[in-house]
Amino acid sequence: MKKIILIGVGAVIIAVIAMIVFAILNLGSLVKAAIETYGPQITKTEVRLDSADISILSGSGTLKGFLLGNPEGYSMPSALECATMRVTMVKESLTTDKIIIEEIFLDGPVVSYEKKGNTDNFKAILANIKQTVASEKKEAKAEDTPTDTGSEKTIQINNFIVRNGRINLGGSLLDTFGSDKGLGIPMPDIHMRDIGKEKQTTPAEAFAMILTEMTGDITGTVSQVAKQLSETLNKAVEGAASGAGSAGGAIKGLFGSE
């Protein structure tokens, strides 16, 4: 009997070790599955990742081919695409209720910005995320149970960095700016620090903070380009005041400027 018990315990230990090895070897695919499962639940848009290569031993890795889709009603196929994202985590935190990410680095993301009425695609995504956050809080308060989007886990991001980003304009903005000025607008670099450090923050709340920052930088940059283009047009047609006024006013009007 003792021999049978020892064999049984040994089998359980081997099974546990096998599962740990499997998780380590397949962490990339698990991350990919999690992003593509929970991402759409949070943003209400398509979220896609081509591959993830992350080592649980070092806590670092690379995500490739990330795509954040646009909400319904927008013509551009995506809101944000990034060929390479580097992630460094505090590996000891992976087994705790608070996952600490030392750095997320987006290298050369392509942002597609499209205005529609008084809103735009990023504000629409942000509204979806805020709705998700509010729903999570309501469900957690009512049931005191984990939610499907993983809000039982909190997150801390010490550094969120965006470098070498470009902005493409779509819809009426591209028609007004023209394809020569509406594609490949340089995006300001972003460096956010200590997201979720001072208070418990769910992944959805952290995403909302990041998107709010990016939306402000994107709209500010596009508005500045619109101002510069308007000034250029006005100078080019000095002496033909009526033409200058209509051209400049049309561009400014896109952003609610007088």
PyRosetta script that sets phi, psi and omega in degrees:
from pyrosetta import init, pose_from_sequence

init()
pose = pose_from_sequence("MKKIILIGVGAVIIAVIAMIVFAILNLGSLVKAAIETYGPQITKTEVRLDSADISILSGSGTLKGFLLGNPEGYSMPSALECATMRVTMVKESLTTDKIIIEEIFLDGPVVSYEKKGNTDNFKAILANIKQTVASEKKEAKAEDTPTDTGSEKTIQINNFIVRNGRINLGGSLLDTFGSDKGLGIPMPDIHMRDIGKEKQTTPAEAFAMILTEMTGDITGTVSQVAKQLSETLNKAVEGAASGAGSAGGAIKGLFGSE")
pose.set_psi(1, -45.1)
pose.set_omega(1, -180.0)
pose.set_phi(2, -60.8)
pose.set_psi(2, -38.7)
pose.set_omega(2, 180.0)
pose.set_phi(3, -64.0)
pose.set_psi(3, -40.8)
pose.set_omega(3, 179.7)
pose.set_phi(4, -63.8)
pose.set_psi(4, -41.3)
pose.set_omega(4, 179.2)
pose.set_phi(5, -63.4)
pose.set_psi(5, -44.1)
pose.set_omega(5, 179.6)
pose.set_phi(6, -62.2)
pose.set_psi(6, -40.8)
pose.set_omega(6, 178.1)
pose.set_phi(7, -63.6)
pose.set_psi(7, -40.2)
pose.set_omega(7, 179.2)
pose.set_phi(8, -64.2)
pose.set_psi(8, -45.0)
pose.set_omega(8, 178.3)
pose.set_phi(9, -63.4)
pose.set_psi(9, -41.5)
pose.set_omega(9, 178.6)
pose.set_phi(10, -60.9)
pose.set_psi(10, -39.5)
pose.set_omega(10, 179.6)
pose.set_phi(11, -65.1)
pose.set_psi(11, -40.4)
pose.set_omega(11, 178.6)
pose.set_phi(12, -63.5)
pose.set_psi(12, -44.3)
pose.set_omega(12, -179.9)
pose.set_phi(13, -61.4)
pose.set_psi(13, -43.7)
pose.set_omega(13, 178.9)
pose.set_phi(14, -62.2)
pose.set_psi(14, -40.1)
pose.set_omega(14, 179.4)
pose.set_phi(15, -63.5)
pose.set_psi(15, -42.5)
pose.set_omega(15, 179.4)
pose.set_phi(16, -63.1)
pose.set_psi(16, -46.2)
pose.set_omega(16, 178.8)
pose.set_phi(17, -59.9)
pose.set_psi(17, -42.0)
pose.set_omega(17, 179.9)
pose.set_phi(18, -61.4)
pose.set_psi(18, -41.1)
pose.set_omega(18, 179.5)
pose.set_phi(19, -65.6)
pose.set_psi(19, -38.7)
pose.set_omega(19, 178.5)
pose.set_phi(20, -64.0)
pose.set_psi(20, -45.6)
pose.set_omega(20, 178.4)
pose.set_phi(21, -61.5)
pose.set_psi(21, -42.2)
pose.set_omega(21, 179.2)
pose.set_phi(22, -60.2)
pose.set_psi(22, -43.3)
pose.set_omega(22, -179.4)
pose.set_phi(23, -63.4)
pose.set_psi(23, -40.8)
pose.set_omega(23, -179.8)
pose.set_phi(24, -65.7)
pose.set_psi(24, -45.0)
pose.set_omega(24, -177.3)
pose.set_phi(25, -70.3)
pose.set_psi(25, -27.3)
pose.set_omega(25, -175.1)
pose.set_phi(26, -113.5)
pose.set_psi(26, 19.2)
pose.set_omega(26, -178.0)
pose.set_phi(27, -59.3)
pose.set_psi(27, -37.1)
pose.set_omega(27, 178.8)
pose.set_phi(28, -59.1)
pose.set_psi(28, -48.6)
pose.set_omega(28, -179.3)
pose.set_phi(29, -66.9)
pose.set_psi(29, -32.2)
pose.set_omega(29, 177.7)
pose.set_phi(30, -67.4)
pose.set_psi(30, -41.2)
pose.set_omega(30, 177.4)
pose.set_phi(31, -64.1)
pose.set_psi(31, -44.2)
pose.set_omega(31, 178.3)
pose.set_phi(32, -58.7)
pose.set_psi(32, -45.8)
pose.set_omega(32, -179.7)
pose.set_phi(33, -63.9)
pose.set_psi(33, -40.7)
pose.set_omega(33, -179.3)
pose.set_phi(34, -65.1)
pose.set_psi(34, -44.0)
pose.set_omega(34, -179.5)
pose.set_phi(35, -63.0)
pose.set_psi(35, -43.4)
pose.set_omega(35, -176.8)
pose.set_phi(36, -77.5)
pose.set_psi(36, -16.3)
pose.set_omega(36, 176.9)
pose.set_phi(37, -89.7)
pose.set_psi(37, -52.6)
pose.set_omega(37, -175.0)
pose.set_phi(38, -82.4)
pose.set_psi(38, -29.6)
pose.set_omega(38, -179.2)
pose.set_phi(39, -54.8)
pose.set_psi(39, -53.9)
pose.set_omega(39, 179.4)
pose.set_phi(40, -62.3)
pose.set_psi(40, -30.3)
pose.set_omega(40, 177.8)
pose.set_phi(41, -66.6)
pose.set_psi(41, -32.0)
pose.set_omega(41, -178.4)
pose.set_phi(42, -82.9)
pose.set_psi(42, -44.8)
pose.set_omega(42, -173.0)
pose.set_phi(43, -94.8)
pose.set_psi(43, -16.5)
pose.set_omega(43, -174.8)
pose.set_phi(44, 62.3)
pose.set_psi(44, 26.3)
pose.set_omega(44, 176.7)
pose.set_phi(45, -135.5)
pose.set_psi(45, 172.9)
pose.set_omega(45, 175.4)
pose.set_phi(46, -67.8)
pose.set_psi(46, 136.8)
pose.set_omega(46, 172.4)
pose.set_phi(47, -132.7)
pose.set_psi(47, 124.5)
pose.set_omega(47, -173.5)
pose.set_phi(48, -134.6)
pose.set_psi(48, 146.4)
pose.set_omega(48, 177.0)
pose.set_phi(49, -139.0)
pose.set_psi(49, 127.2)
pose.set_omega(49, -178.9)
pose.set_phi(50, -70.0)
pose.set_psi(50, -46.8)
pose.set_omega(50, -177.8)
pose.set_phi(51, -160.9)
pose.set_psi(51, 158.9)
pose.set_omega(51, 176.3)
pose.set_phi(52, -137.7)
pose.set_psi(52, 130.5)
pose.set_omega(52, 178.6)
pose.set_phi(53, -123.6)
pose.set_psi(53, 95.8)
pose.set_omega(53, -174.9)
pose.set_phi(54, -127.6)
pose.set_psi(54, 134.0)
pose.set_omega(54, 178.5)
pose.set_phi(55, -101.7)
pose.set_psi(55, 122.2)
pose.set_omega(55, 177.5)
pose.set_phi(56, -71.4)
pose.set_psi(56, -19.7)
pose.set_omega(56, -179.4)
pose.set_phi(57, -73.8)
pose.set_psi(57, -38.0)
pose.set_omega(57, 180.0)
pose.set_phi(58, -101.1)
pose.set_psi(58, -20.4)
pose.set_omega(58, -178.6)
pose.set_phi(59, 77.6)
pose.set_psi(59, 16.8)
pose.set_omega(59, -179.2)
pose.set_phi(60, -130.7)
pose.set_psi(60, 161.5)
pose.set_omega(60, 178.8)
pose.set_phi(61, 178.8)
pose.set_psi(61, -173.1)
pose.set_omega(61, -176.3)
pose.set_phi(62, -131.5)
pose.set_psi(62, 134.9)
pose.set_omega(62, 173.2)
pose.set_phi(63, -107.1)
pose.set_psi(63, 133.4)
pose.set_omega(63, -177.2)
pose.set_phi(64, -122.8)
pose.set_psi(64, 142.6)
pose.set_omega(64, 175.0)
pose.set_phi(65, 69.4)
pose.set_psi(65, 47.5)
pose.set_omega(65, 178.9)
pose.set_phi(66, -82.1)
pose.set_psi(66, 136.3)
pose.set_omega(66, 177.9)
pose.set_phi(67, -136.5)
pose.set_psi(67, 129.1)
pose.set_omega(67, 171.9)
pose.set_phi(68, -109.8)
pose.set_psi(68, 115.2)
pose.set_omega(68, -175.7)
pose.set_phi(69, -75.7)
pose.set_psi(69, 168.0)
pose.set_omega(69, 177.6)
pose.set_phi(70, -89.6)
pose.set_psi(70, 153.3)
pose.set_omega(70, 173.8)
pose.set_phi(71, -67.1)
pose.set_psi(71, 165.3)
pose.set_omega(71, 177.1)
pose.set_phi(72, -61.6)
pose.set_psi(72, 143.9)
pose.set_omega(72, 178.0)
pose.set_phi(73, 99.3)
pose.set_psi(73, -7.0)
pose.set_omega(73, 178.5)
pose.set_phi(74, -107.5)
pose.set_psi(74, 142.6)
pose.set_omega(74, -171.0)
pose.set_phi(75, -83.5)
pose.set_psi(75, -26.8)
pose.set_omega(75, -176.4)
pose.set_phi(76, -75.2)
pose.set_psi(76, 142.4)
pose.set_omega(76, -173.5)
pose.set_phi(77, -68.9)
pose.set_psi(77, -20.5)
pose.set_omega(77, -179.0)
pose.set_phi(78, -150.5)
pose.set_psi(78, 160.9)
pose.set_omega(78, 174.8)
pose.set_phi(79, -96.5)
pose.set_psi(79, -36.0)
pose.set_omega(79, -179.3)
pose.set_phi(80, -150.2)
pose.set_psi(80, 134.9)
pose.set_omega(80, 173.7)
pose.set_phi(81, -132.0)
pose.set_psi(81, 139.5)
pose.set_omega(81, 179.0)
pose.set_phi(82, -141.6)
pose.set_psi(82, 120.6)
pose.set_omega(82, -177.7)
pose.set_phi(83, -67.4)
pose.set_psi(83, -36.0)
pose.set_omega(83, -176.1)
pose.set_phi(84, -138.8)
pose.set_psi(84, 127.2)
pose.set_omega(84, 173.4)
pose.set_phi(85, -127.2)
pose.set_psi(85, 126.4)
pose.set_omega(85, 178.3)
pose.set_phi(86, -103.4)
pose.set_psi(86, 136.3)
pose.set_omega(86, -176.5)
pose.set_phi(87, -128.6)
pose.set_psi(87, 134.4)
pose.set_omega(87, 174.0)
pose.set_phi(88, -126.4)
pose.set_psi(88, 120.7)
pose.set_omega(88, -178.1)
pose.set_phi(89, -111.4)
pose.set_psi(89, 158.4)
pose.set_omega(89, 170.0)
pose.set_phi(90, -84.1)
pose.set_psi(90, 103.6)
pose.set_omega(90, -168.7)
pose.set_phi(91, -61.0)
pose.set_psi(91, -29.3)
pose.set_omega(91, 179.8)
pose.set_phi(92, -65.8)
pose.set_psi(92, -19.9)
pose.set_omega(92, -177.0)
pose.set_phi(93, -84.9)
pose.set_psi(93, -10.6)
pose.set_omega(93, -174.5)
pose.set_phi(94, -64.6)
pose.set_psi(94, -23.6)
pose.set_omega(94, -179.8)
pose.set_phi(95, -101.3)
pose.set_psi(95, 10.0)
pose.set_omega(95, -179.6)
pose.set_phi(96, -108.8)
pose.set_psi(96, 176.2)
pose.set_omega(96, -179.8)
pose.set_phi(97, -77.4)
pose.set_psi(97, -13.6)
pose.set_omega(97, 179.1)
pose.set_phi(98, -122.2)
pose.set_psi(98, 109.5)
pose.set_omega(98, 179.0)
pose.set_phi(99, -85.4)
pose.set_psi(99, 125.1)
pose.set_omega(99, -178.6)
pose.set_phi(100, -105.6)
pose.set_psi(100, 120.8)
pose.set_omega(100, 177.1)
pose.set_phi(101, -105.8)
pose.set_psi(101, 119.9)
pose.set_omega(101, -179.0)
pose.set_phi(102, -69.6)
pose.set_psi(102, -42.1)
pose.set_omega(102, -177.9)
pose.set_phi(103, -156.0)
pose.set_psi(103, 138.5)
pose.set_omega(103, 166.7)
pose.set_phi(104, -120.3)
pose.set_psi(104, 122.6)
pose.set_omega(104, -175.8)
pose.set_phi(105, -121.5)
pose.set_psi(105, 116.5)
pose.set_omega(105, 175.7)
pose.set_phi(106, -99.8)
pose.set_psi(106, 119.0)
pose.set_omega(106, -178.0)
pose.set_phi(107, -106.0)
pose.set_psi(107, 113.6)
pose.set_omega(107, 175.2)
pose.set_phi(108, 67.2)
pose.set_psi(108, 43.7)
pose.set_omega(108, 177.9)
pose.set_phi(109, -68.9)
pose.set_psi(109, 151.5)
pose.set_omega(109, 175.7)
pose.set_phi(110, -111.2)
pose.set_psi(110, 116.6)
pose.set_omega(110, -178.7)
pose.set_phi(111, -101.9)
pose.set_psi(111, 131.0)
pose.set_omega(111, 176.3)
pose.set_phi(112, -107.8)
pose.set_psi(112, 115.8)
pose.set_omega(112, -174.0)
pose.set_phi(113, -110.7)
pose.set_psi(113, 125.8)
pose.set_omega(113, -177.1)
pose.set_phi(114, -135.9)
pose.set_psi(114, 124.1)
pose.set_omega(114, 180.0)
pose.set_phi(115, -94.1)
pose.set_psi(115, 142.1)
pose.set_omega(115, 179.9)
pose.set_phi(116, -143.6)
pose.set_psi(116, 106.2)
pose.set_omega(116, -175.8)
pose.set_phi(117, 64.3)
pose.set_psi(117, -127.3)
pose.set_omega(117, 179.6)
pose.set_phi(118, -94.1)
pose.set_psi(118, 7.9)
pose.set_omega(118, -178.9)
pose.set_phi(119, -129.4)
pose.set_psi(119, -173.9)
pose.set_omega(119, 176.9)
pose.set_phi(120, -149.1)
pose.set_psi(120, 175.5)
pose.set_omega(120, -174.7)
pose.set_phi(121, -64.6)
pose.set_psi(121, -34.1)
pose.set_omega(121, -179.5)
pose.set_phi(122, -73.1)
pose.set_psi(122, -38.1)
pose.set_omega(122, 176.0)
pose.set_phi(123, -65.1)
pose.set_psi(123, -35.1)
pose.set_omega(123, 178.2)
pose.set_phi(124, -66.0)
pose.set_psi(124, -42.4)
pose.set_omega(124, 177.2)
pose.set_phi(125, -65.2)
pose.set_psi(125, -42.2)
pose.set_omega(125, 179.7)
pose.set_phi(126, -61.4)
pose.set_psi(126, -39.2)
pose.set_omega(126, 177.5)
pose.set_phi(127, -63.4)
pose.set_psi(127, -38.9)
pose.set_omega(127, 177.1)
pose.set_phi(128, -62.8)
pose.set_psi(128, -43.2)
pose.set_omega(128, -179.1)
pose.set_phi(129, -65.4)
pose.set_psi(129, -43.1)
pose.set_omega(129, 179.2)
pose.set_phi(130, -63.0)
pose.set_psi(130, -35.6)
pose.set_omega(130, 176.5)
pose.set_phi(131, -64.9)
pose.set_psi(131, -40.0)
pose.set_omega(131, 177.4)
pose.set_phi(132, -63.4)
pose.set_psi(132, -44.8)
pose.set_omega(132, 179.3)
pose.set_phi(133, -60.1)
pose.set_psi(133, -46.4)
pose.set_omega(133, -179.6)
pose.set_phi(134, -62.7)
pose.set_psi(134, -40.5)
pose.set_omega(134, 179.6)
pose.set_phi(135, -66.0)
pose.set_psi(135, -40.6)
pose.set_omega(135, 178.4)
pose.set_phi(136, -61.1)
pose.set_psi(136, -45.6)
pose.set_omega(136, -178.9)
pose.set_phi(137, -63.6)
pose.set_psi(137, -39.8)
pose.set_omega(137, -179.6)
pose.set_phi(138, -65.4)
pose.set_psi(138, -43.9)
pose.set_omega(138, -179.7)
pose.set_phi(139, -66.9)
pose.set_psi(139, -42.7)
pose.set_omega(139, -179.2)
pose.set_phi(140, -62.9)
pose.set_psi(140, -39.0)
pose.set_omega(140, -179.7)
pose.set_phi(141, -69.3)
pose.set_psi(141, -38.1)
pose.set_omega(141, -176.9)
pose.set_phi(142, -76.4)
pose.set_psi(142, -38.2)
pose.set_omega(142, -172.9)
pose.set_phi(143, -112.7)
pose.set_psi(143, -19.1)
pose.set_omega(143, -176.8)
pose.set_phi(144, 54.3)
pose.set_psi(144, 44.6)
pose.set_omega(144, 179.7)
pose.set_phi(145, -131.8)
pose.set_psi(145, 156.9)
pose.set_omega(145, 177.8)
pose.set_phi(146, -61.5)
pose.set_psi(146, 151.3)
pose.set_omega(146, 179.1)
pose.set_phi(147, -102.8)
pose.set_psi(147, 165.7)
pose.set_omega(147, -176.9)
pose.set_phi(148, -65.6)
pose.set_psi(148, -23.4)
pose.set_omega(148, -177.2)
pose.set_phi(149, -92.3)
pose.set_psi(149, 15.4)
pose.set_omega(149, 172.4)
pose.set_phi(150, 77.8)
pose.set_psi(150, 24.7)
pose.set_omega(150, -176.0)
pose.set_phi(151, -74.6)
pose.set_psi(151, -5.3)
pose.set_omega(151, 173.9)
pose.set_phi(152, -67.8)
pose.set_psi(152, -21.5)
pose.set_omega(152, 175.0)
pose.set_phi(153, -94.7)
pose.set_psi(153, 134.1)
pose.set_omega(153, 173.0)
pose.set_phi(154, -101.9)
pose.set_psi(154, 165.6)
pose.set_omega(154, -173.4)
pose.set_phi(155, -138.1)
pose.set_psi(155, 146.3)
pose.set_omega(155, 173.9)
pose.set_phi(156, -130.3)
pose.set_psi(156, 127.0)
pose.set_omega(156, 178.8)
pose.set_phi(157, -117.0)
pose.set_psi(157, 109.5)
pose.set_omega(157, -175.8)
pose.set_phi(158, -72.4)
pose.set_psi(158, -34.9)
pose.set_omega(158, 179.7)
pose.set_phi(159, -144.0)
pose.set_psi(159, 124.2)
pose.set_omega(159, 172.4)
pose.set_phi(160, -119.4)
pose.set_psi(160, 115.7)
pose.set_omega(160, -170.5)
pose.set_phi(161, -124.2)
pose.set_psi(161, 133.8)
pose.set_omega(161, 174.3)
pose.set_phi(162, -124.6)
pose.set_psi(162, 127.5)
pose.set_omega(162, 179.8)
pose.set_phi(163, -132.2)
pose.set_psi(163, 148.5)
pose.set_omega(163, 171.5)
pose.set_phi(164, 60.8)
pose.set_psi(164, 32.1)
pose.set_omega(164, -179.7)
pose.set_phi(165, -78.3)
pose.set_psi(165, 155.4)
pose.set_omega(165, 177.1)
pose.set_phi(166, -129.9)
pose.set_psi(166, 149.8)
pose.set_omega(166, 179.6)
pose.set_phi(167, -116.3)
pose.set_psi(167, 128.5)
pose.set_omega(167, 172.2)
pose.set_phi(168, -108.6)
pose.set_psi(168, 134.8)
pose.set_omega(168, 179.4)
pose.set_phi(169, -95.7)
pose.set_psi(169, 148.5)
pose.set_omega(169, -179.8)
pose.set_phi(170, -135.1)
pose.set_psi(170, 172.3)
pose.set_omega(170, 177.7)
pose.set_phi(171, 63.5)
pose.set_psi(171, -138.5)
pose.set_omega(171, -177.8)
pose.set_phi(172, -63.4)
pose.set_psi(172, -28.4)
pose.set_omega(172, 179.4)
pose.set_phi(173, -63.8)
pose.set_psi(173, -43.7)
pose.set_omega(173, -179.9)
pose.set_phi(174, -67.0)
pose.set_psi(174, -37.1)
pose.set_omega(174, 177.9)
pose.set_phi(175, -62.4)
pose.set_psi(175, -39.0)
pose.set_omega(175, -177.7)
pose.set_phi(176, -76.8)
pose.set_psi(176, -44.9)
pose.set_omega(176, -177.1)
pose.set_phi(177, -75.6)
pose.set_psi(177, -34.1)
pose.set_omega(177, -172.6)
pose.set_phi(178, 90.9)
pose.set_psi(178, 149.0)
pose.set_omega(178, -175.8)
pose.set_phi(179, -63.7)
pose.set_psi(179, -24.5)
pose.set_omega(179, -178.7)
pose.set_phi(180, -73.6)
pose.set_psi(180, -24.9)
pose.set_omega(180, -179.6)
pose.set_phi(181, -114.6)
pose.set_psi(181, -8.2)
pose.set_omega(181, -176.6)
pose.set_phi(182, -97.2)
pose.set_psi(182, 2.2)
pose.set_omega(182, 179.8)
pose.set_phi(183, -125.3)
pose.set_psi(183, 139.3)
pose.set_omega(183, 175.2)
pose.set_phi(184, 73.2)
pose.set_psi(184, 31.6)
pose.set_omega(184, 176.6)
pose.set_phi(185, -71.8)
pose.set_psi(185, 127.7)
pose.set_omega(185, 179.9)
pose.set_phi(186, -60.0)
pose.set_psi(186, 135.0)
pose.set_omega(186, 180.0)
pose.set_phi(187, -101.1)
pose.set_psi(187, 137.6)
pose.set_omega(187, 179.0)
pose.set_phi(188, -61.0)
pose.set_psi(188, 144.1)
pose.set_omega(188, 174.6)
pose.set_phi(189, -66.2)
pose.set_psi(189, 149.5)
pose.set_omega(189, -178.7)
pose.set_phi(190, -126.3)
pose.set_psi(190, 137.5)
pose.set_omega(190, 172.4)
pose.set_phi(191, -141.9)
pose.set_psi(191, 102.3)
pose.set_omega(191, 176.9)
pose.set_phi(192, -100.4)
pose.set_psi(192, 141.1)
pose.set_omega(192, -176.8)
pose.set_phi(193, -123.5)
pose.set_psi(193, 148.6)
pose.set_omega(193, 168.9)
pose.set_phi(194, 57.0)
pose.set_psi(194, 42.6)
pose.set_omega(194, 174.7)
pose.set_phi(195, -69.6)
pose.set_psi(195, 123.5)
pose.set_omega(195, 178.6)
pose.set_phi(196, 78.3)
pose.set_psi(196, 11.8)
pose.set_omega(196, -178.6)
pose.set_phi(197, -78.4)
pose.set_psi(197, -39.5)
pose.set_omega(197, -174.4)
pose.set_phi(198, -86.9)
pose.set_psi(198, -22.1)
pose.set_omega(198, -178.5)
pose.set_phi(199, -144.2)
pose.set_psi(199, 156.8)
pose.set_omega(199, 178.0)
pose.set_phi(200, -63.7)
pose.set_psi(200, 127.0)
pose.set_omega(200, -174.3)
pose.set_phi(201, -132.0)
pose.set_psi(201, 125.6)
pose.set_omega(201, 177.1)
pose.set_phi(202, -78.8)
pose.set_psi(202, 161.9)
pose.set_omega(202, 175.8)
pose.set_phi(203, -54.5)
pose.set_psi(203, -39.3)
pose.set_omega(203, 179.8)
pose.set_phi(204, -64.7)
pose.set_psi(204, -40.9)
pose.set_omega(204, 179.0)
pose.set_phi(205, -66.2)
pose.set_psi(205, -40.0)
pose.set_omega(205, 178.5)
pose.set_phi(206, -63.9)
pose.set_psi(206, -41.8)
pose.set_omega(206, 178.7)
pose.set_phi(207, -62.2)
pose.set_psi(207, -39.8)
pose.set_omega(207, 179.2)
pose.set_phi(208, -62.8)
pose.set_psi(208, -41.8)
pose.set_omega(208, 178.5)
pose.set_phi(209, -61.9)
pose.set_psi(209, -45.3)
pose.set_omega(209, -179.1)
pose.set_phi(210, -64.2)
pose.set_psi(210, -44.9)
pose.set_omega(210, -177.6)
pose.set_phi(211, -67.4)
pose.set_psi(211, -34.8)
pose.set_omega(211, 176.3)
pose.set_phi(212, -61.0)
pose.set_psi(212, -44.7)
pose.set_omega(212, 178.9)
pose.set_phi(213, -63.5)
pose.set_psi(213, -45.5)
pose.set_omega(213, -178.7)
pose.set_phi(214, -66.1)
pose.set_psi(214, -39.3)
pose.set_omega(214, 179.7)
pose.set_phi(215, -61.4)
pose.set_psi(215, -42.8)
pose.set_omega(215, 178.6)
pose.set_phi(216, -62.2)
pose.set_psi(216, -42.0)
pose.set_omega(216, 179.8)
pose.set_phi(217, -68.6)
pose.set_psi(217, -39.1)
pose.set_omega(217, -178.8)
pose.set_phi(218, -67.3)
pose.set_psi(218, -50.9)
pose.set_omega(218, -178.4)
pose.set_phi(219, -65.0)
pose.set_psi(219, -35.7)
pose.set_omega(219, 177.3)
pose.set_phi(220, -63.9)
pose.set_psi(220, -42.3)
pose.set_omega(220, 179.6)
pose.set_phi(221, -66.0)
pose.set_psi(221, -45.5)
pose.set_omega(221, -179.3)
pose.set_phi(222, -64.3)
pose.set_psi(222, -39.8)
pose.set_omega(222, 177.8)
pose.set_phi(223, -62.8)
pose.set_psi(223, -38.9)
pose.set_omega(223, 178.7)
pose.set_phi(224, -66.1)
pose.set_psi(224, -41.0)
pose.set_omega(224, 177.6)
pose.set_phi(225, -64.0)
pose.set_psi(225, -40.0)
pose.set_omega(225, 178.5)
pose.set_phi(226, -61.7)
pose.set_psi(226, -40.6)
pose.set_omega(226, 179.5)
pose.set_phi(227, -64.1)
pose.set_psi(227, -45.2)
pose.set_omega(227, -179.5)
pose.set_phi(228, -64.3)
pose.set_psi(228, -41.2)
pose.set_omega(228, 179.6)
pose.set_phi(229, -66.0)
pose.set_psi(229, -39.1)
pose.set_omega(229, 178.8)
pose.set_phi(230, -63.6)
pose.set_psi(230, -43.4)
pose.set_omega(230, 179.4)
pose.set_phi(231, -64.1)
pose.set_psi(231, -39.6)
pose.set_omega(231, 178.9)
pose.set_phi(232, -63.3)
pose.set_psi(232, -43.9)
pose.set_omega(232, 179.2)
pose.set_phi(233, -63.8)
pose.set_psi(233, -42.2)
pose.set_omega(233, -179.1)
pose.set_phi(234, -63.2)
pose.set_psi(234, -40.7)
pose.set_omega(234, 179.3)
pose.set_phi(235, -68.9)
pose.set_psi(235, -35.5)
pose.set_omega(235, -176.7)
pose.set_phi(236, -68.6)
pose.set_psi(236, -24.7)
pose.set_omega(236, -176.8)
pose.set_phi(237, -118.6)
pose.set_psi(237, 28.8)
pose.set_omega(237, 175.3)
pose.set_phi(238, -59.3)
pose.set_psi(238, 135.7)
pose.set_omega(238, -175.9)
pose.set_phi(239, 99.9)
pose.set_psi(239, -16.2)
pose.set_omega(239, 174.3)
pose.set_phi(240, -122.1)
pose.set_psi(240, 68.0)
pose.set_omega(240, -169.9)
pose.set_phi(241, -54.8)
pose.set_psi(241, -37.5)
pose.set_omega(241, -177.0)
pose.set_phi(242, -64.7)
pose.set_psi(242, -43.4)
pose.set_omega(242, 179.5)
pose.set_phi(243, -66.3)
pose.set_psi(243, -40.8)
pose.set_omega(243, -179.6)
pose.set_phi(244, -64.8)
pose.set_psi(244, -42.9)
pose.set_omega(244, -177.5)
pose.set_phi(245, -63.1)
pose.set_psi(245, -41.1)
pose.set_omega(245, -178.1)
pose.set_phi(246, -70.1)
pose.set_psi(246, -39.4)
pose.set_omega(246, -179.5)
pose.set_phi(247, -68.4)
pose.set_psi(247, -48.6)
pose.set_omega(247, 179.8)
pose.set_phi(248, -64.2)
pose.set_psi(248, -41.0)
pose.set_omega(248, -178.8)
pose.set_phi(249, -65.8)
pose.set_psi(249, -34.5)
pose.set_omega(249, 179.1)
pose.set_phi(250, -64.1)
pose.set_psi(250, -41.6)
pose.set_omega(250, 180.0)
pose.set_phi(251, -69.3)
pose.set_psi(251, -47.0)
pose.set_omega(251, 179.8)
pose.set_phi(252, -61.7)
pose.set_psi(252, -35.1)
pose.set_omega(252, -177.4)
pose.set_phi(253, -62.7)
pose.set_psi(253, -26.1)
pose.set_omega(253, 179.3)
pose.set_phi(254, -62.7)
pose.set_psi(254, -25.2)
pose.set_omega(254, -175.7)
pose.set_phi(255, -113.6)
pose.set_psi(255, 13.9)
pose.set_omega(255, 177.9)
pose.set_phi(256, 73.0)
pose.set_psi(256, 20.5)
pose.set_omega(256, -179.0)
pose.set_phi(257, -92.8)
pose.set_psi(257, 152.0)
pose.set_omega(257, 178.2)
pose.set_phi(258, -99.9)
pose.dump_pdb("model.pdb")
